[in-house]
């Protein structure tokens, strides 16, 4: 089977690593890919939102399965683009329709969906330039901290948690009137603050049936002890120690089943991954966000814990036969630690030569922001590498990843040494 994988980050390297292990995978192409993905297939210089070029490549290379990694092409409607073409409509695309991708593409859409289908989530209001004054009144009614979310995609940076009413109002004005997050904040969702511990659950669905994948917890803050600026994620662990059978039963019955059934009731086509971000509030799961794809860096620990042939699973998604599959999970813990460029998530330099990548023992190095230049591997982003390791528990898995990172070097290298700190 010839497969096209779209994307260029650590998530896509993890997908390429897993897909290429399948005996069903005859040839893997990654568009555009990075220095790491090229070890598992052929990188193709096509952007993830260049649908015309993707169509041409798919037809010329007789691609039989398309796997969409990032959210942008899903929100922009790549599934619908394929469905509208006679030559492409029967080709399985792993990812939801444009309507389904609105679960991530619009915070307001997601909140309305949850309310409509009785899915537990924080109380909220949505505001634009037309009802900005109502937004100020709504802020006054909240007990701080106050959560402001840009409605649209903002590269993971559109959420603010603010401790004072006045500051919240100032930020709301900046978001809506001054385009603080560009078009993404033309509409803002203001939410009740939920106090608890975050975790994530991942679901694979063919639109009717679903399979629950390993859970995870990621660490967004740049500084140790969860301090400093938010990032795209500095590391994560799986499984999450406090996510027991009792909590997962609540997650499945109160959230996963109503989500899958809700999509069907709303006539929304959804064949792919659903990332559900939760807040555990005294043992009760509340949804804080949906993503219409796998997370990054969560993919770098979830896929290593899945024993199944991933291509088999995705073919079943495309064919609507997921109920016939049984997910097999590796019992070992897994942890990934992000190696970032100095200065990230603010200004940072690219083009730093990376050494030591072959000295990491049995840890797995996924490339996130890299590029090849001759025989050299250079940094090419804020998050450069994701180093994943297995262990008998979280402590051992994190220790292995940290030890591996010490063998990798480039100018300005930075990583958090305390991933999973509250469970170690």
Secondary structure, DSSP 8 states (H G I E B T S, - for coil): -EEEEEE-SHHHHHHHHHHTTSTT-SEEEEEE--TTGGGTSEEE---TT-HHHHHHHHHHTT--EEEE-SSHHHHTTHHHHHHT-TTTTTSEEES--HHHHHHHH-HHHHHHHHHHTT--B--EEEE-GGGHHHHHHHHHHS-SSEEEEESS--TT--EEEESSHHHHHHHHHHHHHS-TTGGGGSSEEEE----SEEEEEEEEESSS-EEE---BEE--EEETTTEEEE-S-SEEEES-TT--HHHHHHHIIIIIHHHHHHHHHTT----EEEEEEEEEETTEEEEEEEESS--TTTHHHHHHHB-S-HHHHHHHHHHT-GGG----B--SEEEEEEEE-TTTTSS-----B-B-TT--TT-EEEESSEEEETTEEEE-SSEEEEEEEEESSHHHHHHHHHHHHTT-B-TT-B--S-TTGGG-
